Amino acid sequence: MPKLSLYRPNKTSDYKFLDNTIREMYTVGGLDLYVHKYLGPKTVGDSATRDNEDATRPLYDESNPLFIEDLLFLENRDREYDDSVYIMRGVYNAQDIDFDLTQFGLFLNGDTVFVTFHYNDMVDTLGRKLMAGDVIEFPNLKDYHPLDTSGPKALPRYYVVQDAAFASEGFSQTWLPHLWRVKLTPLTASQEYNDILNKPMDPDNPGAGTIEDFVSQKKKNIEINDAILQQAEAEVPQSGYDNSGFYVVGTNASDESDVDATPKADGYLVGYLTGNNIPPNAQSVTSGVAFPSNPDTGDYALRLDYFPNRLFRYDGVRWVKVEDGVRTDLTPGSDNNTQRSGFVNNSETINTTDRGTVPSRQSLSDLLKPTKDN
């Protein structure tokens, strides 16, 4: 008589009986979880900005979750997710947010969730095992009473799979696994999940905002940043130093003690980035693209066809340069005339006969790229 043994190298009827029983338990006692399937890095059609000459960032013409976008940093920053949402039954232990006293200091845990799925059901539904990068939505954890009542009626809750393996409690008497256990952490609004977060929260009203606008701190962070910029512009409206509030004592070539004389160029307060094209002592100025006719000695003219604009003073014989308007807004934009905006962020292109269209702005890594000796 052969020895009795439930273990077999292959899946027997005993395994199938136990597997169907466990499947039924998950069907009865589990909950529906929405799975956003990770397909892999963006393909060539969606990654036009990627450098073809960078061997550490290969270009892929097909989606594969095993591909790596950045071989240097081992990151998949531009991820592609399936437009279809898969529904699978899972089981997890609900837990409170508790203090963790096992380490030095006081920590809060409760963000990490462990969920088990029926293995064969998972493969039949998803086509593969759950892996790191998949996103799972918990419909039972929707927030139906958000503090911000201006948004949607319910906020979804997303978690990202960080690790996956066979669950220890999923091995039956046949020593074969039946359950797949995944470790989940809350999804953060980052570049990796743009495929999910950039979708409209309300498909019937696309202009109401994206999912990212409501499930992340993006809107609040933008409000904070705008308030900081507004206060910064109020306190430091322009670059350089403001000397327009100082009174300049007039001087002339014959008698420097004559305080009533009209100030000349050498009577200005000169300093680093002080040029604001404002005459001293609130004197009048004529602005235009040409000098005024029949000027009087001491008149000021602001030439708008100079870049930056240039202030001149008529000394009776000629128009003498006083200063250039080098003070400008610090906030990037169309009104910003700093060297950074005019040169570093130059988006213009140059048409050449031998190299085609060349961008004016080029990174040093492109210009100083070492050439091969051979």
C-alpha positions as CSV (number, residue, x, y, z in Angstrom):
1,M,0.0,0.0,0.0
2,P,1.5,3.4,-1.0
3,K,2.1,6.0,1.7
4,L,-0.6,8.6,2.1
5,S,0.5,12.1,1.0
6,L,-1.4,15.3,0.1
7,Y,1.6,16.7,-1.7
8,R,2.0,16.1,-5.4
9,P,4.4,17.8,-7.8
10,N,1.4,18.7,-10.0
11,K,-2.0,20.3,-9.2
12,T,-4.3,17.4,-8.4
13,S,-8.0,17.2,-7.7
14,D,-7.3,17.9,-4.1
15,Y,-5.7,21.2,-5.0
16,K,-8.6,22.1,-7.3
17,F,-11.1,21.3,-4.6
18,L,-9.3,23.5,-2.0
19,D,-8.8,26.3,-4.6
20,N,-12.4,26.4,-5.5
21,T,-13.4,26.5,-1.8
22,I,-11.0,29.4,-1.2
23,R,-12.3,31.1,-4.3
24,E,-15.8,30.9,-3.0
25,M,-14.7,32.4,0.4
26,Y,-13.2,35.4,-1.4
27,T,-16.4,35.8,-3.5
28,V,-18.6,35.8,-0.4
29,G,-16.4,37.7,2.1
30,G,-14.1,39.8,0.0
31,L,-14.7,43.3,-1.4
32,D,-14.4,44.7,-4.9
33,L,-11.1,46.5,-5.6
34,Y,-10.5,48.5,-8.8
35,V,-7.1,47.7,-10.4
36,H,-5.4,50.2,-12.7
37,K,-3.0,47.9,-14.6
38,Y,0.5,49.1,-15.2
39,L,1.5,48.6,-18.8
40,G,5.1,49.9,-18.7
41,P,7.1,53.0,-19.7
42,K,5.7,55.3,-22.3
43,T,6.3,54.2,-25.9
44,V,8.1,56.2,-28.6
45,G,4.9,57.9,-29.7
46,D,4.3,59.3,-26.3
47,S,8.0,60.2,-25.6
48,A,9.0,62.6,-28.3
49,T,11.1,64.6,-26.0
50,R,13.4,61.7,-25.0
51,D,17.0,61.9,-26.3
52,N,17.6,59.2,-28.9
53,E,21.3,59.4,-28.3
54,D,21.0,58.6,-24.5
55,A,21.8,54.9,-24.1
56,T,20.6,55.0,-20.5
57,R,17.0,55.9,-21.7
58,P,16.1,53.5,-24.5
59,L,13.1,54.1,-26.7
60,Y,10.4,51.4,-26.7
61,D,7.9,50.8,-29.5
62,E,5.7,48.5,-27.4
63,S,4.4,48.4,-23.8
64,N,5.9,46.0,-21.4
65,P,5.9,46.3,-17.6
66,L,9.3,44.7,-17.5
67,F,10.9,47.5,-19.4
68,I,12.9,50.2,-17.5
69,E,12.7,53.8,-18.7
70,D,15.9,55.1,-17.1
71,L,18.7,52.6,-16.8
72,L,20.9,54.9,-14.9
73,F,18.6,55.8,-12.0
74,L,16.5,52.7,-12.4
75,E,13.2,54.7,-12.6
76,N,10.0,54.6,-14.6
77,R,8.9,58.2,-14.4
78,D,6.7,58.2,-17.5
79,R,4.3,55.3,-16.8
80,E,1.5,54.1,-19.0
81,Y,-1.7,52.6,-17.4
82,D,-4.5,50.7,-19.0
83,D,-7.6,52.7,-19.7
84,S,-9.7,49.8,-18.6
85,V,-10.3,49.2,-14.9
86,Y,-10.2,45.6,-13.6
87,I,-12.4,44.5,-10.7
88,M,-11.0,41.9,-8.4
89,R,-12.1,40.5,-5.0
90,G,-9.6,41.1,-2.1
91,V,-9.4,40.9,1.6
92,Y,-7.5,43.1,4.0
93,N,-7.4,43.9,7.7
94,A,-8.7,47.3,8.6
95,Q,-6.5,49.1,11.1
96,D,-6.4,52.2,13.1
97,I,-3.7,54.9,13.0
98,D,-1.5,53.9,16.0
99,F,1.6,55.2,17.6
100,D,4.7,53.2,16.8
101,L,6.9,53.0,19.8
102,T,9.3,50.3,18.5
103,Q,11.8,52.9,17.3
104,F,13.4,56.0,18.8
105,G,10.9,58.8,18.8
106,L,7.2,58.7,18.2
107,F,5.9,57.6,14.8
108,L,2.5,57.1,13.3
109,N,1.8,54.1,11.1
110,G,-1.3,52.9,9.4
111,D,-0.6,54.1,5.8
112,T,0.6,50.6,4.7
113,V,-2.1,48.2,3.8
114,F,-1.7,44.4,3.0
115,V,-4.3,42.9,0.7
116,T,-4.6,39.3,-0.4
117,F,-6.2,38.1,-3.7
118,H,-7.1,34.7,-4.9
119,Y,-4.2,33.8,-7.1
120,N,-6.0,32.1,-10.0
121,D,-8.8,34.6,-10.1
122,M,-6.2,37.4,-10.3
123,V,-4.4,35.8,-13.2
124,D,-7.7,35.1,-15.1
125,T,-8.9,38.7,-14.6
126,L,-5.7,40.7,-15.0
127,G,-3.7,38.4,-17.3
128,R,-0.7,38.4,-14.9
129,K,0.2,38.8,-11.2
130,L,-0.1,42.1,-9.5
131,M,3.2,43.8,-9.5
132,A,4.9,46.9,-8.2
133,G,3.5,49.9,-10.0
134,D,-0.1,48.7,-10.2
135,V,-2.6,51.1,-8.7
136,I,-5.5,49.9,-6.6
137,E,-8.6,52.0,-5.8
138,F,-10.6,51.2,-2.7
139,P,-14.3,52.0,-3.3
140,N,-15.2,51.3,0.3
141,L,-12.8,54.0,1.5
142,K,-14.3,56.8,-0.6
143,D,-14.7,60.1,1.3
144,Y,-18.3,61.1,0.9
145,H,-18.0,64.1,3.2
146,P,-14.9,66.0,2.1
147,L,-14.1,69.2,4.1
148,D,-13.9,71.1,0.8
149,T,-17.5,71.0,-0.3
150,S,-16.7,72.9,-3.6
151,G,-15.4,69.7,-5.1
152,P,-17.0,66.4,-6.0
153,K,-19.4,64.5,-3.7
154,A,-16.9,61.7,-3.1
155,L,-13.1,61.5,-3.2
156,P,-11.5,58.2,-4.3
157,R,-8.7,56.5,-2.4
158,Y,-5.8,55.2,-4.4
159,Y,-3.0,52.9,-3.3
160,V,0.2,51.8,-5.1
161,V,1.6,48.3,-5.0
162,Q,5.1,48.4,-3.6
163,D,5.8,44.6,-3.2
164,A,4.0,41.4,-3.9
165,A,4.5,37.7,-3.0
166,F,2.6,34.5,-2.1
167,A,0.8,34.9,1.2
168,S,1.9,32.5,4.0
169,E,-1.7,31.8,5.0
170,G,-2.5,30.9,1.4
171,F,-0.7,27.5,1.4
172,S,-3.1,24.6,1.7
173,Q,-2.4,21.0,2.8
174,T,-1.1,20.4,-0.7
175,W,1.8,22.8,-0.1
176,L,0.7,24.8,-3.1
177,P,-0.2,28.5,-2.8
178,H,-3.7,29.9,-3.4
179,L,-3.3,33.5,-2.4
180,W,-1.3,36.5,-3.6
181,R,-0.4,39.2,-1.0
182,V,0.5,42.8,-2.0
183,K,1.9,45.6,0.1
184,L,0.2,49.0,-0.7
185,T,1.0,52.6,0.2
186,P,-1.1,55.7,-0.5
187,L,-0.6,57.2,-4.0
188,T,1.2,60.5,-4.1
189,A,0.5,63.0,-6.8
190,S,3.7,62.6,-8.9
191,Q,4.8,62.3,-12.5
192,E,4.5,58.5,-12.5
193,Y,0.8,58.5,-12.1
194,N,-0.2,61.2,-14.6
195,D,-2.1,58.7,-16.7
196,I,-4.5,58.2,-13.7
197,L,-4.5,61.6,-12.0
198,N,-4.9,63.8,-15.2
199,K,-8.3,62.3,-16.0
200,P,-11.4,64.5,-15.3
201,M,-13.0,63.9,-11.9
202,D,-16.4,64.2,-13.5
203,P,-16.4,62.7,-17.0
204,D,-19.7,64.5,-17.8
205,N,-18.0,67.9,-16.9
206,P,-14.3,67.8,-18.0
207,G,-13.9,71.5,-17.1
208,A,-14.6,70.8,-13.4
209,G,-11.0,69.7,-12.7
210,T,-8.9,66.5,-12.8
211,I,-8.6,63.8,-10.2
212,E,-5.2,65.3,-9.1
213,D,-6.9,68.6,-8.3
214,F,-9.0,67.0,-5.5
215,V,-7.1,64.0,-4.2
216,S,-3.8,65.8,-3.7
217,Q,-2.5,69.0,-2.2
218,K,-1.8,70.5,-5.7
219,K,-4.4,73.2,-5.6
220,K,-3.5,74.3,-2.1
221,N,0.2,74.3,-2.9
222,I,-0.4,76.5,-5.9
223,E,-2.4,78.9,-3.7
224,I,0.4,79.0,-1.2
225,N,3.0,79.6,-3.9
226,D,0.9,82.4,-5.5
227,A,0.5,84.1,-2.2
228,I,4.2,84.0,-1.5
229,L,5.0,85.4,-5.0
230,Q,2.4,88.2,-4.5
231,Q,4.0,89.2,-1.2
232,A,7.5,88.9,-2.7
233,E,6.5,91.2,-5.5
234,A,5.1,93.7,-3.0
235,E,8.2,93.7,-0.9
236,V,10.8,93.4,-3.7
237,P,9.0,94.6,-6.9
238,Q,12.2,94.9,-9.1
239,S,15.8,93.8,-9.2
240,G,18.5,96.0,-7.9
241,Y,18.2,99.0,-5.6
242,D,15.6,101.8,-5.6
243,N,17.2,105.2,-5.3
244,S,14.3,107.2,-6.6
245,G,13.4,108.4,-3.1
246,F,16.7,110.2,-2.6
247,Y,17.2,113.9,-3.4
248,V,20.2,114.6,-5.6
249,V,21.9,117.9,-5.0
250,G,22.4,119.8,-8.3
251,T,26.0,120.5,-9.5
252,N,27.5,122.3,-12.4
253,A,31.0,122.7,-13.8
254,S,31.6,126.2,-12.6
255,D,30.3,126.2,-9.0
256,E,29.6,122.9,-7.2
257,S,28.1,124.9,-4.2
258,D,25.2,126.0,-6.3
259,V,22.4,123.7,-5.1
260,D,19.8,125.3,-7.3
261,A,21.6,124.3,-10.5
262,T,20.0,121.6,-12.7
263,P,21.6,118.3,-11.8
264,K,24.0,116.9,-14.4
265,A,24.9,113.3,-15.1
266,D,27.7,113.3,-12.5
267,G,25.2,114.4,-9.8
268,Y,23.3,111.0,-9.9
269,L,23.4,108.3,-7.4
270,V,25.2,105.6,-9.2
271,G,25.2,102.0,-8.0
272,Y,24.8,98.4,-9.0
273,L,21.4,97.8,-10.8
274,T,20.0,101.2,-9.8
275,G,19.0,102.3,-13.3
276,N,15.3,102.9,-13.4
277,N,15.0,105.5,-16.2
278,I,13.5,108.0,-13.7
279,P,15.1,111.5,-13.7
280,P,16.3,112.7,-10.3
281,N,14.2,114.9,-8.0
282,A,11.0,113.9,-10.0
283,Q,11.9,116.0,-13.0
284,S,9.9,115.6,-16.2
285,V,11.0,113.4,-19.0
286,T,9.9,112.9,-22.7
287,S,9.5,109.3,-23.8
288,G,9.7,108.2,-27.4
289,V,11.7,106.6,-30.2
290,A,13.4,109.9,-31.2
291,F,14.9,112.9,-29.3
292,P,12.5,115.9,-28.9
293,S,13.1,118.9,-31.1
294,N,14.3,122.2,-29.7
295,P,15.3,120.9,-26.3
296,D,16.4,123.1,-23.4
297,T,19.5,122.5,-21.4
298,G,18.8,119.9,-18.7
299,D,15.9,118.3,-20.5
300,Y,15.6,114.5,-20.2
301,A,14.6,112.1,-22.9
302,L,13.8,108.4,-22.5
303,R,14.5,106.4,-25.7
304,L,12.1,103.4,-25.9
305,D,13.8,101.9,-29.0
306,Y,16.9,101.0,-26.9
307,F,16.9,97.7,-25.1
308,P,17.0,98.2,-22.2
309,N,15.5,101.6,-22.4
310,R,18.0,104.4,-22.1
311,L,17.7,107.8,-20.3
312,F,19.5,110.8,-21.8
313,R,20.0,114.4,-20.6
314,Y,20.6,117.4,-23.0
315,D,23.6,119.4,-21.9
316,G,23.1,122.2,-24.4
317,V,25.2,120.6,-27.1
318,R,24.5,116.9,-27.1
319,W,22.4,114.2,-25.6
320,V,24.4,112.6,-22.9
321,K,23.6,109.1,-21.7
322,V,22.5,109.0,-18.1
323,E,21.6,105.4,-17.4
324,D,20.0,102.2,-18.7
325,G,16.8,100.8,-17.3
326,V,18.3,97.7,-15.9
327,R,15.8,97.2,-13.0
328,T,13.1,94.7,-14.0
329,D,10.5,92.4,-12.6
330,L,11.9,89.4,-10.8
331,T,8.9,87.1,-11.5
332,P,9.4,85.1,-14.8
333,G,7.0,86.2,-17.5
334,S,6.6,88.5,-20.5
335,D,7.5,91.6,-18.4
336,N,10.7,90.1,-17.1
337,N,13.8,91.5,-18.9
338,T,16.5,89.9,-16.8
339,Q,19.4,88.1,-18.4
340,R,17.9,84.8,-17.3
341,S,14.7,85.4,-19.3
342,G,16.4,87.0,-22.3
343,F,19.3,84.6,-22.6
344,V,19.1,81.5,-20.5
345,N,15.4,80.9,-21.3
346,N,15.7,82.0,-25.0
347,S,13.3,79.8,-27.0
348,E,14.2,81.2,-30.4
349,T,15.8,79.1,-33.2
350,I,18.4,79.9,-35.8
351,N,18.3,78.7,-39.4
352,T,21.7,77.6,-40.7
353,T,22.7,76.2,-44.1
354,D,24.8,73.3,-42.8
355,R,23.1,72.2,-39.5
356,G,19.5,73.1,-40.2
357,T,17.4,74.7,-37.5
358,V,19.5,75.2,-34.3
359,P,17.9,76.2,-31.0
360,S,19.4,79.3,-29.4
361,R,19.2,77.6,-26.0
362,Q,21.4,74.5,-25.7
363,S,22.5,72.7,-22.6
364,L,26.2,72.4,-21.9
365,S,26.0,68.6,-21.9
366,D,25.1,68.9,-25.6
367,L,27.7,71.5,-26.5
368,L,30.6,69.9,-24.5
369,K,29.8,66.3,-25.3
370,P,33.1,64.3,-25.7
371,T,33.8,62.9,-29.1
372,K,35.2,59.4,-29.8
373,D,39.0,59.1,-30.4
374,N,38.4,56.6,-33.2
